[in-house]
Each structure stands twice: as structure tokens, then as C-alpha cells.
């Protein structure tokens, strides 16, 4: 039988040179956004992908001092759509990270959309994830954003794989797969008519493994829930549902304490952790090398409603 390979032996043998190419491409894309649009914004939720894009934006537009700190300001604000059902740890991390950087954060609250009557919930504890589209489009209209920079990747989900790096949205904020523009030879057509806008995804060509390798290499801070910790959960339909005020036990479900981490974070009502002992980025890298299910497929209840659930949400204006 083959002896197991130790973590200390495995990680140094991983070739990181491709990260330099991915980083260079992402920085080029971010600078294209700044040059092509008047009022862009960077979507920042505190999740790992948005933290990576934020670090890339720092490298693209700031000066790095001898102590490793970045000096200067980004040429665009940060934007977060707060559903009201976000994990408290993520909101605390978001606010602390923005304060450390001294950047401007625009928060669009889904609760405000509910108060305006533009979002109506069937019942108080239903998932608000899909309703974010309405709040996001309202924020775009209020602040006149013409390009939103996001951390979506093509390996996340089948609908994401259809996405261009510069994703055109029509005057209704909708994504039409058949009307996306070609991007041959890294030439981007960023022209828009009044009322239209773009979503830009600088890390489209990255994988989950690339993201974790970059987090480990750059020592990027993340919310602690991305690493192994004990949490009360319920086992439901093959997923571990975290016990929260908006996700109580159903029927005769048993609450247990498990050692888990989150592969992705989002609305508490639809985001689940996975069992894992990985307590730092290097251990997550080693674990990611062995997974066979995408992070959304393994952790997101809203993507299991149908094979086309993500594509339907994207056509309605979702990230």
C-alpha cells in the first residue's frame, strides 16, 4: 500500500508559478475597470473570494511599503448587500477589515427593500439569498454604479462557467447568456448604453485551490469560520445545517456539536459547513487537493433546488 504523504512534504512540491500569471491577469483586469468606467465598485462581503480580490486591488492601485503595508486609497468604494441573515462573524470581520484599510464601504440593506415593499417574503425565516438581486439593483440605481467587481469563479457552478470576465447586464440588470461579448486576445468591449452596467470578475480563471494557495502565500486575513472550529449543527439532506436563530431544528432533528469549517459563506439560511480538521490555510490547501465536489455543490442549499437555480437567479440580476 502507498504510505500517506505528509503535509510538510506535499505543500513545498506544489508549483506556485501559475499564481503569478493569475495575479497578473487579475491586476490587468482591475486596471481596465478603473480606466473604462466612471463609477465602479468592488463587491466585498468578507468572504474568501472577495478578500482575494481586495488584496489584488491593493496590489493594482496602492504602494506597498517596506513593512508590507499598503499605502493609498482604492479608486472605487466597496459595496456589500446585507441580507440581515449574514453570519455575525463575517459582518464583524468586514467592518474591522474596512476600518483597517480606511476605505469607503457602502452597505445596501435588504431590510430597507422589505420596508419599501420591493421585496416580499413568504415567511420570516425563508432564505433571503435570492432576494439580494433586488437590493443590489436598487443600490446600483441609487449610486449610479456602472461596473461591479466581484469574486465569482467559473469553477464554482455550471452557470458561472458561462460567464465572461466582463459580464454585460441590460437596462433591467439582467444577464443574458446569448448576448455576452467575445473576449478574444484579452480585448474587452466595455461600451454600455444608458441604464446598463457591467459585472467584472477578475478571478474568473481561478479555482478553489488557486484561491487557497494565494491566501496561504499572501497571508490574507479571513473570518475565523473558514477554519476548523466547533459548531452546533443538524444533519439535513446530506448537509450540515448550522444551528442559528434563523435555522432552528426541524421535526425530530438532533443537534450535535461537530468540528467544521466553511468553504464559502453567505446567507445563514442556505450556507452549510463541512466537517474538517483544517485549522490554517496550508491545511485547507491539502484538504482541497482531495475534494471531488465543488464548494457550492457541497455547501449551498439554494443551489440544490434545481440544476438551473443559479442561472435563473443570475438572469434576475444576481451576482
N, C-alpha and C positions, 0 to 999 in steps of 0.2 A: 504493500500500500504506500501511497505517496505521503510523506510526512507533511504536516501543515507548515506553511511559510509564515515566519514571524513578521509582525508589523514593522519592526525596525529594519528587516531585510527587504520587505516589499516596497515600502514607500520611496527609498532613495533610487530604486530602479525604474520608477515611473518617469518617462520623458516629459519634462515640463515645457519644452521649447515651443510647442504649439500654443501655449498660453500667451506667449509674446505676440504671435500672429493674431490671435483672437483679440488681445488687448489693443493692438494697433488698429485693427479694423473697427472696433467699438469706439475708440477715440476719434477716428476719422469720421464716423457717422455722427457722433455728438457734435463735432465742429461743423459738419454740414447742416445740422439742425440750427445751430446758432447763426450761421451765415444765411440760411434760406428763409427763416421765419421771423416775424416781428414779435410775437408773444408766446413763446414756448413755455412749457412747464414740465417738471420731472415728477412722475408719479412715485411717491415714497410712502410705503405702508409700514416700513420696519421689517419687512420680510427679507430673506436672504438674497433674492434676486435684485430687489430694489437697493439693498445695501451694496451689492457689487456694482450696479450701475452708478450709484452715488460715488463710489470710490473712483470709477472710471471718469466720471465728470470732474472730480477733483484733479485727476491727472491731466485732463484735457484743458482745464481753464485756470488752474491755480499754480502757484510756485511752491515747490517743496523745499523747506528749509533744511539745514544741516541736521537738526534734531528729528527729522522725519515728519514734522507737522506741515500742513498745507496752509499757505497764506493767500488771502484774496477772497473774492466772492464769486459765486456762480452767476452766469448771465441770465438766469431764469429762476423762478421760485420753485418750491416743492409743493406738490398737491397730494392730499390724501382724502379719500372718501371714507368717512367714518360711519359704519352701519349702526353703531350703538351696541353691537354684539361682538366687538373685537375683544381679543384676549387682553386683560389688563396689563400683562407683562409686556405686550407688544406696544401698547399706547405709551406706557412709561418709558420704554426704550426709545420710541420715536421722538418724544418730546425732549428727552435728555440728549439724544444724538444731534437734533437740530439746534439745541441751545449751545452745545459744544462747538458746532460749526459756525454759529452766528448767521445762519441762513434764514430766509423768509419762508414760513410754512403756511399754506392756505388749506384749511380743513373744511370740506363740504360735508355737512351732517345729514344723514338720511332722515333723522328725526325732523329736520326742517321741511323736507319734502313731504313727510307724513302730515305735518301741520298745515302745509299748503294744500293738501289734498291731491297732489300729483302722484303720490304713492299710497296705495290702499292695501292693507294686509288682511288676508282672510282670517287669520287668528294671530294673537300677540306673539306666540313663540315660533312662528314659521320662519324659515330661513330668509334672511334679508339679502343674501348674496346676489341673487338675480336682480333685485330692485336697485342695486347700485348704479345701474345704467342710467336711470332717470336722474339721480342726484348728480352723477358725473356730467351728463349733458347740460344740466342746469348750471353747473359750475363753469363749464366751457362757455356757455352763453353769457353768464354774468361777468366773467373776467376776460372774455374775448380771446381765449387761448386759440391759437391756430395750429399748434402741434403739441402733443403729449408724448413724453418719452417714458416708455415702460420697460419692464424686465421680463416680458414673455419670451419663451424659447420654443423652437419648433419641435423639440423632443418631448414637450410636456403632454401633448394631446393631438389627436388627428386633425382637428380644426386649426390648431396652432401651426401645424405643418404646412398649411396652405398660405400662411401669412407672408407678406413681403416685409422687408426691413422698414420701408416707408409704406405704411398701410393707409390708403386713401379712405376717407369717410365722407359720405354725401351730406347734403344740407340738413338731413334728418339725423345725422350722427350714425348712420347705418353702414355696415361693412358688406360690400357686395363682392363675393369671391371672383366672379367672372369679369369684374371691372378693375381689378388690380393691375397696376402698371408694371411693365417689364423692367428689370434692373440689370441689364446686360453691361458687362465691363465696369461694374460699380458706378454706373451713371444713374442718377436718381431724378425723376421728373417730379418736382415738388410744387408745381403750379396748382393753385386752387381758385375756385370761384367763390364769391361772397357766400358765407354761411357754411362752407365746407371746412374740413380740417384734416390733419394727418395724425396717426399714431405711429411713433417710431420705436423700433425695438433693436437697440444696438447689440444685444447679446442673443440675437435670433439663432446664430450658428453654434452657440454653446450647448453643452449637455449638462445634466445634473452633476456629473463627475467633474467637468471643467469648472463649474461654479465652486464646488467644494475644494478643488485643488487651488483655485485662485484665492479663496477665503483663507486657506491654510498658508499660502505663500505670502499674502499681503497682511495677514493677521487682522482681518476685518472684524470689527465687533458685531455681534448678533444678539438678539434676545436669548436669554438662557434656555428657553423652552426648546431650542433647536438641538440641545444636548441632553443626554440621559438624565432623567430625574424621576422621582416617584410621583405618580398622579393617580387619582381615583378615576376609574373607567368602567364602562359597561360593554360587554361583547354583544354586538348587534349586526346581523347580516354580514358577518365576516370582518367587521371593522371594530376598532376600539373607540367607543364614543366617550369623550371626556365628560365627567360629571361637573356641570355648571348650573347656574340658576336658569339658563335657557335650554339646557339639555338634561332634564331630570330622568330618572329611570322610567321605563315603560313596562306596564304589566308586572310580571314576576321576575324582572331582570335583577341580577345580583351585582352590587357594587363591589369592586375589588381594587386593590392597590397594585399597580404594575410599574416596572421600570421602563419608561418610554421616552421617546423624543419625537419631535415633529419634523417631517420632511418638508412641509410647506405650512404656512399659516394664513388664515383667512377668517371668515365668519365662524363663530363658535358653534353655530348650529349645523355646519356642514364639513368642518375640518377635524380630522381624526389623527391621533398619533400612531406610531408603530412601536412595537416592543424592541428595545435596543439598549445595549450597554455602552454605546459610544459617547464618551464624555468630552471630546475635543474634536477639532476639525480633522486632524490626522486620522483618528479612529473612524470618523464618518466617511472619509475617503476610502479607507479599507473596506468598510461595510458597503459603500455604494458600488464598489467593484463587483459585488456578488449579487446585486438585486436584479430581478427579472421583470418587475412591474414598475411602470412609471410612477413618479411621485403623486400625480393626481389620481391615477388609477388605484393606488394603494391607500389614499387618504381622503378623497373628496366624495362625500355622499351625493352632492349635486350633479356630479358627472356620471353617476350611475343610473340616473332616471331614464336615459336613452342614449343611443350611440351618437345622436346629433345634438345633445343638450348644449354643449359648448358652442357649436356653430350657430344654433338658434339664438343664444344669448349675445354672441358677437354681432349678429345681424341687427340686434336691437340696440347696439351701442356699447356692449360690454368691453372690458379691457382687451 
